[in-house]
Amino acid sequence: MRSQGLRDFTLAVGLATLVLAGCKKQAPAPPSDTGAAAPAASSEFSVRSVDLGKQIGSDKRISSPTTSFGPRDTIYLSVTTEGSAPSKTIGVKWSYQDGQVIREAKETIAPTGAAATEFHLAKASAWPAGKYTVEVTVDGSPAGSKEFEVKK
């Protein structure tokens, strides 16, 4: 009879252990996915720099900035920006020393972080020596400018 009691006791302890294991606290379930992506951390769009040079890299950045050019140089402009925006229009206006507009150009971008936008000015004949200015706008608002010179 004693072995019957021991067996019943062992069975009861084993059963209690299983029941307690089933009642163990579980971590709460993660929130259900509604299919909407979490909003990305956004940063405000801004122009970081306006650089001129005689060469531009594959990343659309000026490899060696300068403001002095020869009469037959191609003049590159790199507008580096940071931040995100669904659409921004970068405009440039190139002018000769007396305010004469040489060329205007626009590029529409949809940046999602650091970016560079390239513009350039080239001419089959020689550029007249003198002082020039390039003005940069973003969506029509001034965003920077650079003065440069063409020397003989």
Buried (B, 14 or more C-beta within 10 A) or exposed (E): EEEEEEEEEEEEEEEEEEEEEEEEEEEEEEEEEEEEEEEEEEBEBEBBBBBBBBEBBEEBBBEEBBBEBEEEBEBBBBBBBBBBBEEBEBBBBBBBBEEEEBBEEEEEBEBEEEBBBBBBBEBEEEBEEEEBBBBBBBEEEEBBBBEBEBEE
